Amino acid sequence: MLDRLRHHWNVSSRREFFTRAGSGLAGIALTSMLAEAAKSDPLAPKAPHHPPLAKSVIFLFMEGGPSHVDLFDPKPALSKLDGKPIPDSIGKPKQTSRGTANNTLMASKRTWKQYGESGMWVSDWYQNTAAHVDDMTIIRSCWADGLNHVGSVCQMNTGSILAGRPSMGAWVTYGLGTANQNLPSFVVMTDDRDPLGGTNNWSAGFLPAVYQGTQFRRGDSPILDLKPPAGISDAQQKNELGLLRSLNELWARDKQEDSELDARIRSYELAYQMQSSAADAVDLTRESAATKTLYGLDDPSCSVFGANCLMARRLVERGVRFIELYSGSGSGWDAHEHIEQNHGKWCKASDKPIAGLLTDLKQRGLLKDTLVVWGGEFGRTPFNELSDGRDHNPWGFTMWMAGGGAKGGQYVGSTDEIGMRAADRPVHVHDIHASILWMLGLDHMQTTYLHNGRSERPTVLAGEIVKEIWA
Amino acid sequence: MHWPTVGLAGLLCAAGVASGEVSFSRDVAPVLASKCSQCHSSASKMGGLDLTAEADLRRVAGNGTLYRRVTGQTQPQMPMGGRLTDQQIALIKNWVDSGAKIDTATTIASSAPQFTEAQRKYWFFQPVAKPARVAGADNQIDALIDAKLSAKHLHPNPPADKITLLRRATLDLTGLPPTAEETQAFLADDSPKAFEKVVDRLLASPHYGERWGREWLDLARYADTNGFKADETRPNIWRYRDYVIQSFNQDKPYDRFVKEQIAGDEAYPGNLDARVATGFLRHYTDETNQPVMELRRQEILTDLTDTVGGVFMGMTMACARCHDHKFDPILQKDYYRLQAFFANIRADDNEVLLKGADLEAYQSKLADWDKRTKAIRDELDALVEPYAKQERDYYMPRFSTGTQQAINTPPDQRTPYQQLLAFQGMPQITHSWDTFSKKLKGDQKARFDELTAQLKSLDETYKPKPPVAQTVIDNGNTAPPTFILGGGEWTARGAEVQPGFLSILDPGDARITAPQGLNTTGRRLALANWLTNPNNPLTARVMVNRIWQGHFGTGIVASSSDFGTVGEQPTNRPLLDYLAATFVDNGWSVKKLHRAIMLSAAYRQSSTANEAAIAADPDNKLLWRYPRRRAEGEVVRDSMLMVSGKLNMKMGGPGIRPELPAGVNAVGYASWPVEKDSAEADRRSVYVFVKRVLTYPMFEAFDAPNAGESCPRRFSTVVPSQALTMMNDKQVIEWSQALAGRVLNDAGLDPAQRIERAYRLALARPPSAAEKTSVSDFLKSQTTLVAGRLAADEKVLLPENMPTNMDQAQGAAFVDFCHALISSNEFMYIN
């Protein structure tokens, strides 16, 4: 029976499963010491289903919904139809977030240029990022299910508009294990408030909690309780850990068969090492002035996201597999009105850092193994809201991918003539997920986990890979 | 939208089919029969489509629906949950293109679900079979365990030593370590009944309910908030938590406990505890700003069906939400038959917990308040109405069409379904007067302020504030219909079903009798009566297994909410049935069950291992030793509070919020106002506020569930974040300082005695010679280190209330020793 359900974990041995290896944030270090347990460590590296194209993912999440028709999907017809209702040939959406379907179309106020050898179009809001189009596959035909933020952000992270399922980072960690020794494998960073839906967005859902994302806090202490409180010196702590070790060893003398006790002893040593290694990972003082400038750290309008982008590179170098960076976390990009001011601000906050990240990854030879994904939970409507804003558009929007095997200088799919719905080659969120997993070496149909008697997978009931991205 | 990307000709070649040669009976019917007929046959007729009816088949083939659905050109793509292969799609396409000829008399056979013989005989569906008494055995539990052990030539371990046993039993039953006095008393008691007395003492302790209530709260997915984005507080839901604690403490018979939680309002209408109990059905996560009320209601019903199926029946119902269960005999129909018991419920967040004269007094006070304030409230309503209407009109289009229709239908004309939708939708467009106060200008604003001031003063004097529960009730005595839903989607309605149980146990509709004199359907009462029938083969087995799991870490059935074929099989079925039968015979007494388990030799044996036994039964499934395990985060925290002398034993009341580690972004929807009174913060963990978007970090590190769904068994991991919590958390350090202060303030102890005192407080035993040496050596070297730091004017952490005549360096070193002691494995394990 159980053989029929791949990746099934035998419940009765689940405790042993975790603890023989004594794993966690840093399973490998322990596992290598406990060879017998290697196969049961939940974070031990697992063989991918096929040779991967990418080793790490940096997901740049523009939260609130960036306007594709003002950034990557120019629509001359929209300019012509400015101020007019949605043509019958296209048809109004049945339901919108704010009941705006009868509003008139609104032209983009941006100037557009073709960039690179590929000549792909990008607006002036993203002119730094635009320099990298020859490394980008721009998918102009994305679509999603949800109309409101919390559901849509949740779907972009977990596949479902309803909270409770594992996020993609958790699936990736589950499917591949960790590739580093003393950092989490799935890291989330924000630049403002918490994203809508909060921790649900990096939750392990029904997967064991070891696979959940770790939110790195800004500052020098990214993980909770990473540093001892004031009043305890390093030497003092080290000496105390020595006592703890000897007490634990004395107690374990007649319990030698219990590797969990051993694992717990080692977990303190690992935690001690993490105190310095995690702090080191986020210590940007070690970066050169030139690098900091590249990411815009000298510019207050983009330094927060820039610092996160730079940290993302440092984490990639340290083997962190899935890094999610929110721009405008807490729905910053949600431009129901005053889109010029709103997007003007958030594009400025993200354009230079993203360009810097791509440049830096490339010059260090990391881009070929690092998949950079850009997008929001949806795009924005071609029709206006409150005269100078745009409503939510889940029926057609743009995402792009660079590096990690993604082909450069190409479009996938298109929207209709005004940018409202996906037209050619619609790519659903599930398809995006299936493709990201594929590029990391995982087949979404084979990445399963038995929950409540069902073999669950990351793409719920759907999902197809979009081969054009890399093939 | 997944269009085939390969040309059709290519596909046909791949399928090995020459154009024009497609035969319906040979090529197409098998695909339709295996992939479509479960939802689209005469039995379920999803979307009104019955592919076994020739007319229907011709229609969807002829008008292109069939092809568009299987290719996904019309959403949702069929079949739900699994795309056809390119070859299968090509066959259908070719058949349609060649005229959709049907070359048989019948179209496709309807797939009427049939249970297999094996399913009918599956042990879990058979009556509980109490094993015959094993002659000559003192203890039946041990006799049944020994039977399994001896079959493998294994022997149970000798008894654990007294201190280990006392710590084990005390942590097990109360979640707290034994006090030094309790340890002394037990060691001094040489009578054969010494342990029995301990068990009885612990079962009588109010802390028993706090410990075992917490286990039940995991199952009940208890939380103090709604979940989702806003994660609003449920201000009165804590009464359910207190009800659970009290029920365990009172040894409420389990059948009664179940009945109260499923149908307390219908079964015991005058009983206030029973009204609180039904809060079990109120713990669903709820997206309160969801604009599609049909979806919101369906999600709640899904949660209830899955929760009730798992918690009380030990069945993973969720599989049957979209299709008949692939392995267990649960029909999709059964999922919705179970769901139908809850089809008429709605939240009742203002259930007044008064009765008799108290209730009458409250009602007359309320009427008085109503009379005194009605004019003011009416005028306030009228003042804000233009703005309230604007707001309603603005938000109304967000709602789904069905929600709008429900709200726009006059209340007395709404169908039961519309009543439920409107009940849930109205709060989204109903705002308090204050919301509009900023929009009022001039005289209106002045009048508004005057009226609100008057009302406030009247409210303070006259408005009664009764105790209130958050619970659910039936929305009247007529339930909306329940349909089988395709893919579990509320939009994909199939055949209507009536409330009913698992078909394999009882295929007919449930017999429902509406309770006399109550405005309710009686549906939940029918379910509760079925569940608690002594002959129900599921309920008692599932519960005794949970109690067993609580004592041994693993149940006799390890997957304690899944007794089906995909779950784990029992390691000792006669034992399970013995416990279940005895449980019912003993009037469903949970305490008697604890007692029987704990007085067995199996429970009292030591946890030590031997090679032969490990080789024969490495996972200790047959219980040749007591399984050592790490305590839950709540137990670790409570133990630290207890030995530091800080634990505040106060029981009950609204959830408390202890300090968070630095760096938690507890703002906005995740706000966490920390208790101002530190004594409140130092209460037991079961009273810590359960916030769905912010699990208390110390518990989260130690594998606490997130309360999004029922948790039958916690994971037990070893992760560095646990070590970081123990090493660096400010509270852990403070408790170490308090423990050190507690020991150092014991007058007249010499240095060796201090070490011993700390050991006895934390671990209920004196240190061994080797431990004494380790600790003394450490205190020496640590004192030197700290003295150096003090000389450099650095800050050090001293014991709480350190005796004034004590050397600071020695005091700080003693804190570090205490810190190591409460971080030790021994402290955290139930051994």
Interface residues (C-beta under 8 A of the other chain):
Chain A: M1 L2 L5 N10 V11 S12 S13 R14 R15 E16 F18 T19 G22 S23 G24 L25 A26 Q95 T96 S97 R98 G99 W143 L147 N148 H149 V150 G151 L162 A163 G164 N182 R193 D194 L196 G197 G198 T199 N200 S203 F206 P208 A209 V210 Q215 R217 G219 S221 I223 L224 D225 L226 K227 P228 P229 A230 G231 I232 S233 A235 Q236 Q237 N239 E240 L241 G242 L243 L244 S246 L247 N248 L250 W251 A252 D254 K255 E257 D258 E260 L261 A263 R264 I265 S267 Y268 L270 A271 Y272 M274 Q275 G330 A422 P426 H428 L450 N452 G453 R454 L461 A462 E464
Chain B: M1 H2 Q77 M80 G81 G82 R83 G227 F228 K229 D231 T285 E287 N289 P291 E299 D306 G310 T316 A318 C319 H325 F327 D328 Y394 M396 P397 R398 S400 G487 G553 T554 A558 S559 D562 G564 T565 V566 G567 E568 S607 T608 A609 I614 D619 K621 R628 R629 R630 P661 A662 G663 V664 N665 V667 G668 Y669 A670 V693 L694 P697 E700 D703 N706 G708 E709 R713 F715 S716 T717 V718 V719 P720 S721 Q722 A723 L724 T725 M726 M727 N728 D729 K730 I733 S768 A770 E771 S774 V775 F778 S781 Q782 L785 V786 R789 E794 K795 V796 L797 D816 F817 H819 A820 L821 S823 S824 N825 E826 Y829
